[in-house]
Structure formats: C-alpha cells, structure tokens
C-alpha cells in the first residue's frame, strides 16, 4: 500500500518537473528570441550610427579605448578602420596637447557633460597636420549599477561654416574700417530702426562714443525745432520700408548746429526680408551758406531790376502813345520795334517776378492771400487775357463743373498763365489749346490744360518740376525761360493742399492738371 502511494507521489513530482522543464524551455526560447531581437535592433542601431553623417565614437574606460567609431569619424581621423580596441591618444597623440584629455577627464571622473561649438582641433592626416573645426558633445555612459564606464562622443565637422564665418568676420572688419575711414557720418540700425553702429566720423563730430550715441539713438543731436518732424519722417520710413532723404541741423561737439543731408535706405536679404538700415549724414553747411548767399543775391538783383525795368516799360508805352497821338498812324517804322521792346520788357518783368517768388519760397516768405471765389470766373478771365495777348492761339474753354474754392486768386492765376504759356511755347505748329474745369475725386476742383505740341520725354517728366530744369531738345534755343515757372507752380499748388498731374506723349502733346480743395 505504501509502495503504491510512494510511486504515485513520485509520478506527481515527475510531472511537476516535466512542467517546470517545459516552462524553463519556453522561458529559454523567449529569452533567446528577446536576445535575438535585441541583437537585431542593436545591429540596426549600429548600422544607423555607423552610416550617420554625425561623427560618433564610444570611448571605454579611463584609458579611453576606442570601442566603436563610425565611418565619418574614421574618415576625419584618417587612420584607417582598424583602430577599435586602441587607446584614443595612441591613435591621435596630438589631441592630448590641445586639451582634449582635460575635457574627457572632466566627463569620466566627474560625470559632467562637455559641449563645445566651433572648437579648432589640429589633427594629422596622411602625415600632414591640418586644422578643422567641430561642434561636439562628450557625455558619460553608465552601467546597470550607475557606474561610469565610458564616454559617448557625438561631433559635427563645421570647418566650412567656421571658415565662412571667418570670412564674414573679416569682411565685417574691413567694412567697419572702410566706413570709419569715410568722411561721411555712417550709421547702421536693425530692422526695427534701433541704431547698432556709428562710425568714427559720427563719434568725432559729436564728441560722443558709440555706446552713448546708440543709447541716445542720436536724437539729442538734432535741432529741437526739427526733432518732431524728423522722428515722424523716420517712423514713416520704417513703417513703409522706404528710402528717406531730409535736411537736418545736427549739433557738433562744440554745441553748434550745422546743416546735413541725411539719407537712409533699407537693406533686404536674399528672401526679400528687411535685414538692416544704412544711413549717411553729409555736412552741407557750406553749401547752405552758398545757397543763402545766392538767394540773397537773387532777391537783391530782382528788387533792384524791377523798378528800372518797370520804368523802361512805362517810357516805351508812353513813346508808343505819343507816336500814335502825334501822327495818327499805326505803321510808322519805329513802332514795331518799340512793340517788340515792350514784349521783351514784359518777359523780363515776368522773369524778375519769378525770381522774387523763388527767393520767397526758399526763405519761406511766400504768403498766400486766401479768399473765396468762383474758379470758373478766374479761369475765364485768364483765358481771355492770354487770348488777347496771343492772337495766334486758339483756346477752347470747357466748363464741366462749377467750382467754388478758397485760395490765393492771383497765385492760382499765375499757375494757369504758366500752363497756357508753356502750351503756346511748346506747340510751334499746332496752336489749339483746350482748358477744362472739372472735379477731381469729388473733393477737388481741377483745371486741365491740353495741347498738341511736342510732348515731353519720360526722362524729362521725372525732372520737369525741379528748380531751373529745362527740357533739352534740338530746338532748345527757340524756347526761352530759366526753368522756374513749373517749379513755382508746383510749390503754389502744394501750399494749397492740391497737386499737379502731368500726362504726356512725346511728339503728340501734353496735359497739365492742377487741383484745389473744393470749398464746401
């Protein structure tokens, strides 16, 4: 009986052992499978690391044995691919003298990672010592018990980047020296308009170091009377990203304000984004003094000429009257010559008046005597006056709108006379001129003078309203004038908050329009 029980118990134990054996076999199979998967992943990871563009190596132990090195770092080292198992400084002894061992010791013995960018390292390749630049990270590697067993190295060869940066720094230094050498005051600002650089000329002129000029944003150097306007124009240029030209009084180191031509331009990068502002300030004090002297001279000469010329005109008119009264004839030989003298004197009087107006504009002494009047009536009077004095011109007047304005009646008439005179002067063959009164953009009155004359070239259209500008042509000698009339006309209209519009086709004619705000 007992033997039967013992056999039964023994069989049960055998079954348990069989089950445990089966479990162990399964566990062993799973373990082997897991190990196989890990080996596959390790192989995959190793393949990725080995073919990575980054420079990767693993240094084991305090002797920094090269346990693994991928293809790119082997290529940089230039020592072949049979260096695994060798100490780093046996393979590359030149690294020890460059402080690399100190960095590695910090990581291995203290567990402190080390990172660097653009570090220059000299290493031997094919018997030659070359310099390369690297970004790299040294990080400690641990075992299961958290003991440091080695160092992982990940690096990137940035030699091309650093060489390019060296070139950029060299160019920047050359540029800085160049603009310091220039007599002009040059400054640079970031895209927001904050100054970041002032050249030596700026510092010498103001007697202030660059840091102080940057902190003050150089506004303290501008004359108080111009400060608000200057800031507004600079802010507008910043918001619209456009060039800016203006004349400023800038204080020197002695506290004296001198005139400068200030110019700033935006600089865009390859993508069209604003990268910086470049500004120059050129002293024009002597030029201003010459201009002021010239304006004073013009004013003096114009005043001195006006009285005798007016007297001469009076005497000529008196002589003409005496001849007519005495002889009762209109074909006396001397009479035509006196008439021509009278015409030339009239032109001289107009020129003198323009010169006086020019000096008034330059000295800001031109005043506008504004009054409310019917523009149509004034235009009609001017057209009649010009028609009476130029019998060979046919002027067609069209009233497309009735326009009430508040302006200087005489100055507006002066502008229209200038337009009509030009239409007559520059239409040697076709003397038909059209004058049209109409509305412009609902809020403005407009007067348009159209002719079928020689027209204006595009290059002349850009400059025709500038002071003393004259259109050049093969028939230039036939056209009189100093190039002041259109400049004065533009100034007069703009002082009325209007504008002048020019449309022209060379060889076919021109159309000049001036606008004035309507009186509501």
Order of alpha helices (4+ residues) and beta strands (2+ residues): alpha-beta-beta-alpha-alpha-alpha-beta-beta-beta-alpha-beta-beta-alpha-alpha-alpha-beta-beta-beta-alpha-alpha-beta-alpha-beta-beta-alpha-beta-beta-alpha-alpha-beta-beta
